[in-house]
Amino acid sequence: MWITITAIVALIVGAAGGFFAGVFYLRKQLERMQSDPEMLQKMAKQMGYNMNKQQMQKAQHMMKNQKFKR
């Protein structure tokens, strides 16, 4: 019985820890993308968009104005 309870608690703790680690990683990537236009261009291409310089500048400006809550 204790093995089952321990396994369930470990699963819940692991899932919560993985979620928060993923959120932290995603926030760091978004912060890095604000100052690196090549990274933003790469993400846009992965999503199927080709952005010109004007669109890139507009996207960077929008991301700089975006506040990421911590």
C-alpha positions in Angstrom: 0.0 0.0 0.0 2.8 2.5 0.8 4.5 1.7 -2.5 1.3 2.8 -4.3 0.9 6.0 -2.3 4.6 6.8 -2.8 4.3 6.2 -6.6 1.3 8.4 -6.9 2.9 11.2 -4.9 6.1 10.9 -6.9 4.1 11.1 -10.1 2.2 14.2 -9.0 5.4 15.9 -7.8 7.2 15.0 -11.0 4.4 16.3 -13.2 4.2 19.6 -11.3 8.0 20.0 -11.4 8.1 19.3 -15.1 5.4 21.8 -15.7 7.1 24.6 -13.8 10.5 23.8 -15.4 8.8 24.0 -18.9 7.2 27.3 -18.1 10.6 28.7 -16.9 12.3 27.4 -20.0 9.7 28.9 -22.3 9.9 32.3 -20.6 13.7 32.4 -21.0 13.3 31.5 -24.7 10.8 34.3 -25.2 13.0 36.8 -23.4 16.0 35.8 -25.5 13.9 36.1 -28.7 13.2 39.7 -27.9 16.8 40.7 -28.5 17.7 38.1 -31.2 16.0 38.7 -34.5 17.5 35.5 -36.0 15.8 33.4 -33.4 12.5 35.2 -34.1 12.9 34.6 -37.8 13.6 30.9 -37.2 10.5 30.5 -35.1 8.4 32.2 -37.8 9.8 29.9 -40.5 9.0 26.9 -38.3 5.4 28.1 -38.1 5.3 28.6 -41.9 5.7 32.4 -42.1 8.3 34.4 -44.0 8.7 37.8 -42.4 10.3 40.8 -44.1 12.4 43.4 -42.2 9.4 45.6 -41.4 7.4 42.7 -40.0 10.4 41.6 -38.0 10.8 45.0 -36.5 7.1 45.2 -35.7 7.2 41.7 -34.0 10.2 42.7 -32.0 8.6 45.9 -30.9 5.4 44.0 -29.8 7.5 41.5 -27.9 9.5 44.2 -26.1 6.2 45.8 -25.0 4.9 42.5 -23.8 5.4 42.0 -20.0 6.1 38.4 -18.9 4.7 37.8 -15.4 7.0 36.0 -13.0 
